[in-house]
Amino acid sequence: MIYALYGSDTYRSRKKLNEIIEAYRQKAGADIDFHRFNAQEHDCANLKGIMATSSLFAQKKLVVVEYAFGDRMESMLTHAKQWQDAKDQHLILCHETLDASAKKYLKLWTPLLTQSQEFGEMKGSTREAWICQEATLRGVILSPTDAHRITAITSDSWSAVQEIEKIAVNPLGASSGEIFMKTSTIFDLGDVFFTDKKKALGILYELLKYGEDEFGLFSYLANRSRTLVAVKQCMEQKQQIPSWLGIHPFVAKKTALLVRALTAAQCATFMIRFFEEDHRIKTGLSQPKDSLVRML
């Protein structure tokens, strides 16, 4: 199967790409063979080698190629024909706004495509309806005033989603355009992330809005999850926390209060989820912010 996703609306095209990848991962299970290339930066000879070989262990293969409609991918046209009707081999070709050159190469690929989807700029009522739909997916019900305001003040889907997220955090100030000053810290997020998802989501969006590094937030909370497991285990075994764990006494005391409301299984689940999301981030399937929101 060969798919093409392209167009100027990169938010919607990325969302569709991630949906396809996630569906593939769920279907493939342990038989996963996933590769991601940037045709502008990577050697397409390596891509040709990956597509030509089949794994002895993985039954299904997924290859995603960014900036696919250019001269560097032209040599792949003949080789890719064998993937056209293959049910267990998926090639996804991605490109942003198509210039004259990219349109030429898209035309060359078109006979091989199983499916293609263009994500162009949305306007008027179509865009407003999409904004309301995105808000509903996040559990946010927009008033007609908010829907009109977001449509009017944003120029693309990325900025529209950011406005929706602001309303999710501060619904009372949405229509008036009111914003609040940063009052939380990364440590506040660590205090509530594992016990109060609604409050944690608000603090997370606030920190990100004011420039907190999403990779730093993810790393801090991942380490926090390991501390939860260690402290909970020591409490259940009625043992002192070993010094070699390097947990500061103040942190240990705060964590002990936190884990009283959690079971050992819950603590372990948090750590496993961070491990899984860390893998998604490192393989390009997610961003730290998206992973944290998904966990909440």
N, C-alpha and C positions, 0 to 999 in steps of 0.2 A: 504494500500500500504506500502511495506517495501523496502527501498532503502539502498544501501551500497556504500559509497564513501571511498576509501582508496588508499594508496600509498605514496611514498617518496616525491612526488612533492606537498607539502602542499599549495603552492600558487594557483595552478590550482584547487585543491580539495576544498579549502576555497572559491574560486570564484564561483565554481559550487554550493556549499552549499548555499551561499548567494543568488544566482540566484533562487534557489528552494524556499528558505524562502520568498524572495520578491514576487515571483509569487503566493505563497500561501497566503501571506498577502493581495495582491490585489484581489485575488479571494474570500477570506473569508470575507473581509470587516469588518463589525462590529461583525460578528460571529467568532471572532478569539479566539483560545484557544491554546496557544503556550507554550511549556516547553523545557528547555535545561538542560541536565545532563552530568556530567563527571563520567563515571563508575568507575574510579580509586579513586575518592574523595567522591562521593555522595552515600547515602544509596539506593541501588536498590529496597529496599522494598517500598520506596516512589514512585519510578518509576512504580512499579507494581500497586500501588494504583491509580495513575493517569491514567494509561492505562485501568484499570478495571472500572473506573467510567466515566460517561458521564455527561456533563454539561446540565443544563436545558435551558441555554440561548445560548451557542455556539454550532453551528451545525457541525463545522469542528474542527479537532484537529491535531496539528503537534507536534511531539516529536523528538528532536535531541539528540542523545547520542554519546558523545565523548569517544574514547578508548573503543569501544563497543565489540571488539573481545577478550574477556578474561573470566576467570572463574566466575567473579562476575555477568556476564550477562547470564550465562548458565541457571539459573533458569527462565529466561524470555522466553526461547524458546517455551515452551508449551503455555504460556499465550499469546505470540505474534501471534499465528496461526490465531486468529480471525481477525487480522489486515491485513492478506495477501490479501484478496479480497475486503477489505473495501475501498470505494471510498472517503469517507470523513474523514478517519483516516490515517495519514501518520507518519511512523516511519523511521527516517533517522539514519543509523548506520555509524559512522565515525571512521576511524583509520588511523594512519600514517604508517610508514614502518612496514610490517608484518614479525615478527620473526616466528619461528617454532610453538610456542604456538598459536599465533594469527591466523596463517594459519589453524590450527586445528579447531579453533572456527568458522572461516569464513566458513569452509567446513560444519559445523553443521548448520549454518544459511542459506547456499545457497539454500536449497529446499524451503525456505520461501520467498526468495527475489523476489520482482517484477522486480527490475532492479538493476544492480550493475555497477560500473565504477571504473577502476583502473587508477591512475595517477602516472605512473612510470617516470623515468628519460628520458628526451628527448635528442637525440644526433644528431650531424651532421646537414644535411639539414632540417630535421624535426624541430629541435630546432630553427634554423635560421628563418625558415618560421613562426614559432610561435612568435618569437621576432618581426618580421616585422608586423604581425597581431596585436599584442599588441600595438605597436607604432601607427598604423593606428587608432586604437580605441581611442587613446589620441590625435589625430590630428597631429601626428608627422610622417613625411615621412623620413625614414632612407635612407641614401646613402648606396651603396654596401659596402663601407669601414666601415661605422658605424655598419652595420649589422654584418659584419665579426668580427669587433673588440669586440662588445658586446658578441658574441658567444664565442670568444676566452678567454676573461678575466673574465667571470662570470661562477660560478659553479652551480648555481641553478636559478630557476625562480624569486625568490624574488630579488636577486642581479641584474638580467637582467632588471627587471622593474625599479629598482632604477637608472640604467644607462640610461634607456629611459627617465625617469623623469628629469635627469640632462640635457639631450639634449633638452627637452621641455623648460627648463628654459634658457639654454645658447646654442642655436643652432649653433652659429658662432664658438664656441670653441669645438664642439663635436668631429670632426675628429682628431684634434690636441691633444685632451686630456686636453685642457686648463681648469683651474678652476679659479674662482674668489673669492676674499676674502669677508667675510660677511660685507655688508654695510648697512643693514636694521635692524630695530628694530620692536618689537611687535606693537609699536605705529604707525609706518609707515604702517603696515598691516591694522590697524584699520582705517587709513585715506583713504584707497583705496578699502577696501573689498566690500563696498556697492555701489561703483560707477564705478570701473574700474576692471572688473574681470580678464582681461589678466595680468595687472600689479600686481594684488593681488595674482594671482597664482604663478607668479615668486617669489614674496617676501615670500609667504608661503613655497614653496619648499626650498628656501634659508635658512629660519629660521630653518626648520626641519633638513636640511642637517647639520647645525652647532649645532644641539643638543637641540634646543628649545623644551620644553615639549608640546606635542600635546594636552594634556588635559588642560594645562594652556592657550594655544592659543584659544581653543574652548570656555573655560569659559570667557576669556577676551572679545571675539567677541560677545558672547551671551549677556553679560552685556552691551556691546556697542549698541547692537540692541535695548535693552530696553531704553537706553538713547536717541537713535534716536526718538523713539515714544514719549517719554515724552517732549523732546525739541520741536519736530514738533507740538505737540498738543498745547503747550504753545504759540508758535509763531502764530499759526492759530487763537487762541483765544485772541491774543495780551495781554497775561498775563506774569508776572514775573515767573521765575521758582521757585517753592516753596523750601524753604531751607530743608524741611523734606525729599526731594528726595536725598539729600546728593551729588548733582552734583557740583563739583568744578567749580568756575567761569571760569577758563581757559578752562576746558573741555566743559563747556556750550557754550563758545564763538566759539571754534573750531567746535562743533557739529552743531551750528546754521548755520555756513557757509556751512557745508556738506549737511544739509537737505534742503537747498534752491533748490538743484537740484533733490530732491526726492518729490514724493507726499505722503500724509498721508497713502494712501493705500499701497504704496511700503514699507514704514517704518513698517507698521503692518505686511505685508507679511514676511519681514525679521525675525521679532520676532517669528511669527508662525512657520517658517521653522526651526529656532533654537530649538523651543520647540519639534518639531517632531523629529529632529535629536538627541536631547538629550535623548528622549525616546528610539530611536533605539540603542544608545550607552549603555544605562543602561540595556537594555534587551539583549545585546550581539549580535545585528544584525549589528553593525557597530563599527568602531573605529573613534576617533575624527578626525584624518587626513582624512580618507575616507569621512566622513560627510562634512568637509569643502570643499574638492575638489568637491564633488557632488553638493554642493550648488553653487559653482562658475560656 
